[in-house]
Amino acid sequence: MAVVAARELADGEVVFVGIGLPNLACNLARATHAPNLVLIYESGAVGAVPERLPVSIGDPALVTGSLMVCGMADVFQLFLQNGRIEVGFLGGAQVDRYGNINTTVIGPYERPAVRLPGSGGAAEIALHARRTLIVAKPHPRAFPERVDFVTSPGQRCGGRGRRERRGHPHPAGPPGARSRARVHRCRRRQRHRQRRSPPADRRPLQLQSRPWADSTRA
């Protein structure tokens, strides 16, 4: 899954890195086909070049050799909200076909079955990054027709597209979500595209389930 996600990153892109699988995918890309990838972390590390896989956004390995270390407010205001982030790389417990991400609750908000960590900086990243990539575990419950709670907005939210929402800084939004060896393309309207990427060993992968809903209901 991390290998498939890493292939979506191009050399030289400026990436706002989320924790977990996005962190693994970004550092894998930098160690292989994208050595000039510029990694920015919420903690304030800009242009991080960790010699080992950082365990969190506060890992000291992110500071050594980085281009800049600043406060969290500077990262969000000067880089993200200023339109300097080309790719926002996020994870999520639920992702729908429009790229809306849920990291808040599973079930009704008032009486949830599971309460999740919440947004952190993900909502800002989804709104202000020029392109958003999402990585999620390949389970049918991770790809519902509609997420239980919209933590970070995708292509369409509340019946309206990104271009229809006034003042939206970047109408591009998430082009797709990655799960194991499949890339799910997010819908802007009613059209839905999928393409399958081969695994790292290049052997064909047989997928029995199709977790992404095929319903055309917005």
C-alpha positions in Angstrom: 0.0 0.0 0.0 2.8 2.4 0.9 4.6 1.5 -2.4 1.5 2.3 -4.5 1.1 5.6 -2.7 4.8 6.5 -3.1 4.5 6.1 -6.8 2.0 9.0 -6.9 4.7 11.5 -5.8 6.9 13.2 -8.4 10.5 14.3 -7.8 10.8 17.9 -6.6 7.2 18.2 -5.3 6.5 20.0 -2.0 4.5 17.6 0.2 2.8 18.3 3.5 3.2 14.9 5.3 0.6 13.3 7.5 1.4 10.8 10.2 1.2 7.0 9.7 1.1 5.5 6.2 1.6 8.9 4.5 4.8 9.4 6.4 6.0 6.0 5.3 5.0 6.5 1.7 6.7 9.9 1.4 10.0 8.8 2.9 9.9 5.7 0.6 9.5 8.0 -2.4 12.4 10.2 -1.3 14.6 7.1 -0.8 13.8 5.8 -4.3 12.6 7.7 -7.3 12.0 11.2 -5.8 15.2 12.2 -3.9 14.4 15.9 -4.3 11.0 15.6 -2.6 10.5 18.5 -0.2 8.9 17.1 3.0 7.1 19.5 5.4 5.8 18.4 8.7 3.1 20.0 10.9 5.6 20.2 13.8 7.6 22.9 11.9 10.3 20.8 10.0 10.6 22.1 6.4 12.7 20.2 3.9 13.2 17.4 6.3 15.8 14.7 5.2 15.5 12.0 8.0 18.2 9.3 7.9 15.7 6.9 9.4 11.9 6.6 9.3 10.5 9.2 11.8 8.1 7.7 14.4 6.1 10.9 14.7 6.0 14.5 13.6 8.0 15.4 16.7 10.9 13.0 16.0 14.3 14.7 16.3 15.4 13.0 13.1 13.2 15.5 11.2 15.3 18.5 12.5 18.8 17.3 11.5 19.7 18.5 8.1 16.4 20.2 7.4 16.1 23.4 5.5 14.2 25.2 8.2 12.6 24.7 11.6 9.8 27.0 12.5 6.6 27.2 14.6 3.4 25.4 13.7 1.7 28.7 13.0 4.3 29.6 10.4 3.9 26.2 8.7 0.2 26.7 8.3 0.1 30.4 7.5 3.3 31.0 5.4 3.4 27.6 3.6 0.0 25.9 3.5 -2.4 28.9 3.5 -0.1 30.8 1.2 -0.5 28.2 -1.5 3.0 26.8 -1.5 2.1 23.2 -0.8 1.7 21.1 -3.9 0.6 17.8 -2.3 -1.2 17.1 0.9 -0.7 13.5 1.9 -3.4 12.3 4.4 -4.8 9.1 5.9 -8.3 8.4 7.2 -10.6 5.9 8.8 -13.3 6.5 6.2 -13.1 7.9 2.7 -16.1 8.2 0.4 -16.1 8.4 -3.4 -15.7 12.2 -3.4 -12.6 12.1 -1.2 -14.3 13.3 2.0 -12.3 12.0 4.9 -13.6 11.0 8.3 -11.2 11.0 11.3 -13.7 12.1 13.9 -16.3 9.4 14.8 -17.6 6.0 13.5 -21.4 6.1 13.8 -23.7 9.0 14.9 -21.8 12.0 16.3 -24.0 12.2 19.4 -23.5 8.4 20.2 -20.5 7.1 18.3 -19.4 3.5 18.3 -15.8 4.7 18.0 -14.4 8.2 18.7 -11.3 8.9 16.5 -8.5 11.4 17.1 -10.0 14.1 15.0 -8.7 16.5 12.4 -5.4 17.8 13.6 -4.2 19.7 10.6 -5.9 17.5 8.0 -8.8 19.8 7.4 -6.5 22.7 6.5 -4.3 20.5 4.4 -7.3 19.2 2.4 -8.6 22.7 1.8 -5.3 24.5 0.9 -3.0 21.9 -0.8 -3.1 22.0 -4.6 -3.5 18.3 -4.7 -4.5 15.9 -1.9 -3.6 12.2 -1.8 -5.4 9.8 0.6 -4.2 6.4 1.8 -6.5 4.1 3.6 -6.6 0.4 4.6 -8.4 -1.9 2.1 -11.5 -2.7 4.0 -15.1 -2.3 2.8 -16.0 -0.2 5.9 -13.2 2.2 5.1 -14.9 3.1 1.8 -18.6 3.7 2.5 -21.0 5.5 0.2 -21.0 8.4 2.6 -18.7 9.0 5.5 -20.2 9.2 9.0 -18.6 12.6 9.6 -16.9 15.0 7.1 -13.7 15.9 8.9 -11.8 17.0 5.8 -13.7 18.0 2.6 -13.1 16.4 -0.7 -14.5 17.0 -4.2 -18.1 17.3 -3.1 -19.5 18.0 0.4 -23.1 18.7 1.4 -24.2 18.4 -2.2 -21.9 21.0 -3.5 -18.6 20.8 -5.4 -15.4 22.6 -4.6 -15.9 25.1 -7.4 -19.4 25.8 -6.1 -18.3 26.6 -2.6 -17.4 30.3 -2.4 -13.9 31.3 -1.4 -12.4 27.8 -1.9 -8.7 28.4 -2.4 -7.9 25.4 -4.6 -10.7 23.7 -6.5 -8.5 20.7 -7.5 -9.0 18.6 -4.4 -8.2 14.9 -4.0 -7.7 13.0 -7.3 -7.9 9.7 -5.6 -7.4 7.4 -2.7 -4.8 4.6 -2.4 -5.5 1.2 -0.9 -3.1 -1.7 -1.2 -2.5 -2.2 -5.0 -5.5 -0.2 -6.2 -5.9 3.5 -6.9 -9.4 4.8 -6.5 -10.2 7.9 -8.4 -12.5 10.4 -6.7 -15.6 11.7 -8.4 -16.0 15.3 -9.3 -19.6 14.8 -10.6 -21.0 11.4 -11.6 -18.1 9.9 -13.5 -15.9 7.4 -11.7 -12.6 6.0 -12.9 -10.4 3.4 -11.4 -7.0 2.1 -12.3 -5.0 -0.7 -10.8 -1.3 -0.4 -10.1 0.9 -3.6 -9.9 2.5 -4.5 -6.6 6.2 -4.0 -6.0 7.2 -7.4 -7.3 5.2 -6.8 -10.5 3.1 -9.9 -10.1 -0.6 -9.5 -11.0 -2.8 -9.1 -7.9 -6.2 -10.8 -7.8 -8.7 -8.5 -6.0 -11.9 -10.3 -5.0 -13.7 -7.4 -3.3 -14.6 -4.0 -4.6 -14.7 -1.7 -1.5 -15.6 1.4 -3.3 -19.4 2.0 -3.7 -20.7 2.1 -7.3 -23.8 4.1 -6.4 -24.2 7.3 -8.4 -26.1 9.0 -5.6 -24.4 12.2 -4.6 
